[in-house]
């Protein structure tokens, strides 16, 4: 029976550069909910990710990416299913703040644009781009799996969640032409198509979902400008907390290494440098995009007065 996990168990999955990566704790919680919905017990899973999942309601809570990779590897080993991350993603629609914000936007295009800006809430070093190619538009997702092939199951989980969210946003069936993955199939190709509901191609130069360009203008099924204003501002507040916390952690880590090595340095100068480096290389592009969201996040729409839209974000 194939386990989908490499020899040596989950802990053999290590790659230089992933040690400092993080992902939103809600992803681990969603993965566990997906396993339970599929009928797989989760009590046998032991990982820092399961502990983090228990605190998913805390704004901006992150867990180590390697812990999430290990959690998926354990599930693959216990179930004997190399596609368990994809199945769990298909079984567990997003219930986090990101999903709620997207559902309030006016059109699918606007929802994707907002999602681009708020990606740091889902994890670090992520990107989402729209590549409009005439009749078809590709939603291109990058989480670094080209450099780190062990992220392939994480990518499959993320793409499954994204596909479910996109389909749930609009009234009509979303015209998806195909899914593209960088990696080779980790199971039978026909299973991918059955689970994702569209053709799937592998070993492509990018990871993407190709949809009809005309679909970008589709109205969302829960469009609400006032709720969008409230929710986007709450998301921006949480994003600011995430970025600030990440920079402080980077400063602390660098200063600790210098202290342990007994290196005589100007601590203030090191702190300033690391803060600039963290913002420039990790969070700045998406964070800046989110903090400069267009009018719906800056100008409150005329409407029905204050509503407690933020209270139902779980």
N, C-alpha and C positions, 0 to 999 in steps of 0.2 A: 504493500500500500504506500503510495507516494504521500509524503508529508508536506512537501512544498518548502520545508525548512532545510537549510544546508547542514552538512555533517558538522557535528559538534554542538548543535542546538542553537537557540536564539542568540546566545552571548557571543557566538563567533562572528556576528554581523557587526563589524566595526570598520570605519573608514575615516581617515584623517580629514578633518574639516567638518564632520558632523557633530563632534563633541560639544560644540557651542550652539548648535541649532536648537530652536524651540518650536513648539506647536501649541495652539490653543487647547486647554484641558477639555473643552467641550467636544473636541474630536474623539478623544479617548472614550468619553461618555457615550457619544453617538455610536462608536464602534461596538461597545459593550451592549448597548440597547439593540443594535442590529443582530448581534449574536443571539441574544435572548429571544428576539422575534423569530429567528430561524430555528429555535428549539435547542440551541447549544448552551449548556450551563457555563457560567463564567466564574464560578467559585474556584475552579482549579487554576485560574490564571493568577500569576503572581508577578507584579511589575510595579515600578514607580508610577507608571501610567494609570494603573487602576486606582492608586491612592489619589492621584491628581484628579481623576475623573469624578471622585466623590465631592470635590470642591468646585465643580464646574460653574456653579452659580456666582462665584466670586468674580467680579469684573476684571478682565485682563489676566486671569490666571493662566500661566503657561506651564508646560511640562517639557522635559528634554525630548528632542526628536528621537534619540536613540532608545529612550524608554518606550515610545510609541512603536518604533520598529520592532523592538523585542516583544511587545504585547501582541502584535500581529503575527510574528513568527511563532509564538507559543500557540496561538489559536490555530495556525496552519498545522502545527505538529499534532495538536490534540484532536483536530477534526479530520486530518488527512486530506485537507482540501486546499490546494494552492491558490484557489480563487476566493477564499473566505473573506478577504478584505473587500473585494468587489461585491460579493453577495451581501455582506453586512451594510455596505454603503447603499446598495439598492433597497435594502429593507429598512433603513433608518433615515428618513428625510431630515434635513437640518431643522433644528428648533432654536437655534441661537439668535442673538441680536442681529447678526448679519442677514439672516433669512427674513426676519421681521421687517427690517429696513427696506429690503428689496421689494417686498410684497406691497409696500405703500407707494411705490413710484408710479408715474403715469404710463410709461411705455417700457418695453423690454430693453430698448437701447439705453434709456436712462437708468434702469436697474443695473445693467452691466457696468455703466460708467461709475455709478456709486460703489459697486462692488470692487472695482479697480482701486478706488481710493481708500477703501477700508480693509484691504487685504491684511495689513499688519495685525488685525484682530484675530486672524486665523493662524498666524505664525510668521516667522521671519523669513526673509529672502525668497519671497513669493512674487510672481508677476502674472498678470492677466492682461492680454492685449486683444484688440479687435483688428483682424486683418480682412478688410473688405475687398473682395475680389469679384466685382460684378454681381452675377446672380447668386453667388454663395459668399458667406462671411465665415471666417474661422475665428473661434474664440480660443486663443492660444494660451495655454497654462504652462508655467515653468516653476518647478520647485527644486531644481538642481539635480534631478535624477540622471541627467546626462553624465555628470561628474560622479554621481553616487548611485550606481545601479541598484543598490539595496533599498532604495526608496521606491522601487517599482510598485510594490503592494500599496504603499502610502498614496502614490499617484492614482492607482486604480480606485482606491477608496474615495479620494477627493473628486475625481472625475464623476464617479457614480453620484455623489452628493450634488455636485454642480448640475448634472443632467436632470436630476429629480427637481431641483429648485427651478431651473429654467422652464421645465415643462409645467410645473405647478403655477408659474407666474401668469400664464396666458389662458384664455378661454378655449382656444382651439388646439388641436394636436400640433405640437411644434415640429415643423419640417426639418428633421435632422438628416443630413446626407450621409455622414459617417463620423466615426470616432477614430482618432489617430493616436498611436502610442509610440514612444521612442523605443521601448523594449520589445523583445521577442515575446510571443504568447507564453504565459505561465500555466496555461491549461488548454483545453480544446477551444479552437477558434469559434466554433458554433455556439459554445456556452457564452462567450463574450457577447455575441450578437443577440442571443436569447435574453440575456440579463439587461443589456443596454438598449435593446429595441431598435437597433440600426446596424448597418455594416461596420465592421471594425478592421482597421489595417494596422500592421505592426512594423517595427523597425523603420519608422518614419523620421524625418529630420526635426520633427517637433511633436509635442503633445497638444491635441486640439479637438474641439468639437465643431464640425462644419454644419452651419444652418443656412436656410434660405435668407438672403439679405432682406427680403420684404418682411420677414418676421420681426425685425428690429423695431418696426413701427407699430407692432401690435400693442393694444392697451393691456395693462395688467388687470387681473380679475379683482384685485383689492385696492385699486388706485385711490389714494386719499392724500391730497396735498398737505392738509393740516397735520395728519399723522406723520407724513414724511418729514415735515419740518421738525417735529418733536423728536422723532426717532433718530434722524441724522445728527441732530445736536447731541443727543445722548451718546451715539456712537463716536462722535468726534471727541467728546469728553473722555470716554473710555480709551480711545486711541491715544490721546495725549498722555494718559496714565501709563499705558503700555510702553510708549516710546521713552518717556522719562525714566521708567523703571529699568528698561534695557540699557540705557546710557549709564545710569548709576552702577549697574552691575558690571559693565565693561570697565568703568573707572576703578571700581573696587578690585576687580580681578588683576588688572595691570599693576596697581599699587601693591597688592599683596605679593605678586611675583617679585617686584623690586625689593620689597622688604625682606622676603625670604632669601633672596640672593645677596643681601647686604650691599645693595647698590645705592650709592649716595646720589640722589636725584632731587630735583625741585618738584615736590609733590604737586604743587599747584599747576606747574607747567605740564606735568604728565596728565593730570586730570583734564585740563583744557584740551590737550591734544587728543586724548581718548574720546572725549565727548564729541569733538568735531569729527573724528574718524568714524565713530559709531553712527552718527547722523548721516554722514556723507556716503557710507558704504552699505548700511543695512536698511534703515527705515526711511531715509529722507525722500526718495522718489514717491513712494506710495503715501507716506505720511503727509508730505507737502500737498499732494493731490487731494487728499481727504480734507486737510485743513483749509483748502481753497475750493471746496465744493461749490458749484454754482448756486443760483439764487435760492433754491428751496431750502438750503441750510443757512442762508444769511438773512433772508427776508421772510418774516413770518407771514404766511398767506392769510388773507382775510377769511374769516370763517366763524365757526361756532363756539369760539372761546377755548379755554384750556381743557384738555382731556388727558386722562392718565394713561397715555399709550405706553409709557415706559414700564408701567407696572406689570405688563403681561409678556415680558421678553423671554421668560424661561423656555 
